[in-house]
């Protein structure tokens, strides 16, 4: 594996998705660069909406990634260091390109302003994005051999997506988007206009509390599933240590759900990850 592309991927991930970067510090050295490349790719496609002027150029960028992964892209794809690092990772660990195609397809939802309709659709979206990354990470830790961490990856990915969108409610609502299940919000009397203007209400608190309880339930199921995995696969799921803390902090401080969530300093996060890693060897 050439090092320049992977160095660039690490720099990108550290700057753009710190909560996925920090758990890579407890990964085995021989797998760390590959998983960082996977996460840096995800950070790039997750941020496309913020970098483009509308859905059409966003679709073009997602299609560029789809073509690059399937080998149907034009030009020298490898000149893009993120693509180079990812393609080297796919080749070395024989990662299934169809899984990447589904992840990219799921990210098309991000480009538009349609509300997330219901819990089932949200769980499907989380499964194709956050859960897929966890599953591919476990496969890398298994040296490219297929693994079945379905319950661990599935539940933790859904919890991760729920907690992330609870914490980012103000930012996402200000964009005119609804990424949490609209059916739960609507059932509690929440209006779209209230979300988009940052208007608090008892119904909003009730809906968000229900979603937080669902996230808690997924975390509990993930903990059980992770404990049942072979020890060499567990580091792929170390981010659970951060998610548990983030959800607990959100519950304690959610007086204004639109305000930016308080973040912990890196040293605290690294301490939690290290302790979790020692306990899950």
C-alpha positions in Angstrom: 0.0 0.0 0.0 1.4 3.4 -1.0 1.6 5.7 2.0 0.8 9.2 0.6 -2.8 8.4 -0.2 -3.4 7.0 3.3 -1.7 9.9 5.0 -4.0 12.2 3.1 -7.0 10.1 4.1 -6.0 10.3 7.8 -5.6 14.1 7.6 -9.0 14.4 5.9 -10.8 12.2 8.4 -9.2 13.9 11.4 -10.4 17.3 10.1 -13.9 16.3 8.9 -15.2 13.5 11.1 -13.4 13.4 14.4 -15.8 11.1 16.1 -14.9 8.4 13.6 -11.3 9.3 13.5 -10.7 8.9 17.3 -11.9 5.3 17.5 -9.3 4.4 14.8 -6.6 5.1 17.4 -7.5 1.8 19.2 -7.5 -0.3 16.1 -4.8 -2.8 15.3 -1.9 -1.1 13.5 -2.2 -3.4 10.5 -5.8 -2.5 9.8 -5.9 1.1 10.9 -5.0 2.8 7.6 -7.5 0.8 5.6 -10.4 1.6 7.9 -9.4 5.2 8.0 -9.6 5.2 4.1 -13.1 3.7 4.4 -14.2 6.4 6.8 -12.5 9.2 4.9 -14.5 8.2 1.8 -17.7 8.3 3.9 -16.8 11.7 5.2 -16.4 13.0 1.7 -19.7 11.7 0.4 -21.6 12.7 3.6 -20.4 16.3 3.1 -21.3 16.6 -0.6 -24.6 18.5 0.1 -22.6 21.2 2.0 -20.2 21.7 -0.9 -22.5 21.9 -3.9 -25.1 24.3 -5.1 -27.9 21.8 -5.5 -28.9 18.2 -6.0 -27.7 17.9 -9.6 -24.0 18.6 -8.9 -24.3 16.4 -5.8 -25.6 13.6 -8.0 -22.7 14.0 -10.3 -20.2 13.8 -7.4 -21.9 10.6 -6.1 -21.9 9.1 -9.5 -18.2 9.9 -9.8 -17.6 7.8 -6.7 -19.8 5.0 -8.0 -17.9 4.9 -11.3 -14.5 5.0 -9.5 -15.4 2.0 -7.3 -16.8 -0.1 -10.1 -13.9 0.7 -12.4 -16.0 2.5 -15.0 -14.8 6.0 -14.2 -13.0 8.2 -16.8 -9.6 9.7 -16.4 -6.9 8.9 -13.8 -9.1 8.1 -10.8 -6.0 7.3 -8.7 -4.9 11.0 -8.9 -7.5 11.6 -6.3 -5.8 10.5 -3.1 -9.0 9.5 -1.2 -10.1 7.4 -4.2 -6.6 5.9 -4.4 -6.6 4.9 -0.7 -10.1 3.5 -0.9 -9.4 1.5 -4.1 -6.3 0.0 -2.6 -8.3 -1.0 0.5 -11.0 -2.6 -1.6 -8.5 -4.5 -3.6 -6.4 -5.7 -0.6 -9.3 -6.9 1.4 -11.6 -7.9 -1.4 -14.4 -5.7 -0.2 -17.7 -6.1 -2.1 -18.3 -3.2 -4.5 -22.0 -3.8 -4.4 -22.1 -2.8 -0.8 -20.4 0.5 -1.7 -23.0 1.0 -4.4 -25.8 0.7 -1.9 -24.1 3.1 0.5 -23.7 5.7 -2.3 -27.3 5.2 -3.4 -28.5 5.8 0.2 -26.6 9.1 0.4 -28.6 10.5 -2.5 -31.4 11.1 0.1 -29.1 13.7 1.7 -29.2 15.9 -1.5 -32.9 16.6 -1.3 -35.3 18.2 1.1 -37.8 15.3 1.4 -38.5 14.5 5.0 -37.5 11.1 6.4 -40.9 9.6 6.4 -40.9 7.0 9.1 -38.9 4.8 11.5 -38.6 1.9 9.0 -37.1 4.2 6.3 -34.7 5.8 8.8 -33.5 2.4 10.0 -33.0 1.4 6.3 -31.0 4.5 5.6 -28.9 4.0 8.8 -28.4 0.4 7.8 -27.0 1.3 4.4 -24.8 4.1 5.7 -23.6 3.8 9.3 -24.1 0.1 9.7 -22.4 -0.7 6.4 -19.2 1.1 7.5 -19.1 -0.9 10.7 -19.6 -4.2 8.8 -16.9 -3.4 6.3 -14.6 -2.4 9.2 -15.2 -5.8 10.8 -14.4 -7.4 7.5 -11.1 -5.6 7.3 -10.2 -6.7 10.8 -10.9 -10.2 9.6 -8.3 -9.8 6.9 -10.9 -9.6 4.1 -12.8 -12.7 5.1 -16.6 -12.4 5.2 -18.0 -11.9 8.7 -21.6 -11.8 10.1 -21.6 -9.0 12.6 -25.1 -8.2 11.5 -26.7 -7.5 14.9 -23.8 -5.6 16.2 -23.4 -3.5 13.0 -27.1 -3.1 12.5 -28.1 -1.9 15.9 -25.0 0.2 16.5 -25.4 1.9 13.1 -29.0 2.8 13.8 -28.1 4.1 17.2 -25.2 6.1 15.8 -27.5 7.7 13.2 -30.2 8.5 15.7 -27.8 10.1 18.2 -26.0 12.1 15.5 -29.3 13.5 14.2 -30.6 14.3 17.7 -27.4 16.3 18.4 -27.5 18.0 15.0 -31.2 18.9 15.0 -30.7 22.7 14.9 -28.1 22.6 12.1 -30.2 20.2 9.9 -33.5 22.0 10.6 -32.0 25.3 9.6 -31.3 23.8 6.2 -35.0 23.0 5.8 -34.5 19.3 6.3 -36.0 16.6 8.5 -33.8 13.6 9.0 -35.4 12.1 12.1 -38.5 10.0 11.4 -41.3 12.4 10.5 -44.0 10.0 11.6 -42.8 10.2 15.2 -42.6 14.0 15.1 -46.0 14.3 13.5 -47.6 12.0 16.0 -46.6 14.3 18.7 -48.0 17.4 17.0 -44.8 18.8 15.7 -45.2 21.1 12.6 -42.6 21.4 9.9 -42.6 25.2 10.3 -41.8 24.9 14.0 -38.7 22.8 13.1 -37.5 25.1 10.3 -37.8 28.2 12.5 -36.3 26.6 15.6 -39.5 26.8 17.7 -39.5 24.6 20.8 -42.6 22.8 22.0 -43.7 20.0 24.4 -44.5 17.8 21.5 -41.0 18.2 20.1 -39.5 17.2 23.4 -41.8 14.2 23.6 -40.9 13.1 20.1 -37.2 13.5 20.7 -37.4 11.6 24.0 -39.0 8.7 22.2 -36.3 8.7 19.6 -33.6 8.8 22.3 -35.3 5.8 24.0 -35.1 4.0 20.7 -31.4 4.8 20.4 -30.8 3.6 23.9 -32.5 0.3 23.0 -30.4 -0.2 20.0 -27.2 0.6 22.0 -28.2 -2.1 24.5 -28.7 -4.7 21.8 -25.5 -3.6 20.2 -23.6 -4.1 23.5 -24.9 -7.7 23.7 -24.1 -8.5 20.1 -20.5 -7.0 20.3 -19.8 -9.0 23.4 -20.6 -12.2 21.5 -18.2 -11.4 18.6 -14.7 -12.9 18.3 -12.3 -10.5 20.2 -10.4 -9.6 17.0 -13.6 -8.0 15.5 -14.7 -5.9 18.5 -12.4 -2.9 17.9 -14.5 -2.1 14.8 -17.3 -1.1 17.2 -15.3 1.0 19.7 -17.3 4.0 18.8 -20.1 2.7 21.1 -18.1 4.2 24.0 -18.5 7.7 22.5 -22.1 7.2 21.5 -23.1 6.1 25.0 -21.6 9.2 26.5 -23.1 11.5 23.8 -26.6 10.2 24.3 -26.3 10.5 28.1 -25.1 14.1 27.8 -27.9 14.9 25.3 -30.5 13.6 27.8 -29.0 15.7 30.6 -28.8 19.0 28.7 -31.6 19.0 26.1 -33.3 22.2 27.4 -33.0 23.7 23.9 -32.9 20.9 21.3 -31.9 23.3 18.6 -28.7 24.4 20.4 -25.4 22.8 19.4 -24.7 19.8 21.6 -21.8 20.2 24.0 -18.8 18.2 22.9 -16.3 16.5 25.1 -12.6 17.2 24.7 -10.5 14.7 22.8 -8.6 13.5 25.9 -11.9 12.4 27.5 -13.0 10.6 24.4 -9.7 8.9 24.0 -9.8 7.8 27.6 -13.3 6.3 27.1 -12.1 4.5 24.0 -9.0 3.2 25.6 -10.9 1.9 28.7 -13.6 0.3 26.4 -10.8 -1.3 24.3 -9.1 -2.8 27.4 -12.4 -4.2 28.6 -13.3 -5.8 25.3 -10.1 -7.5 24.3 
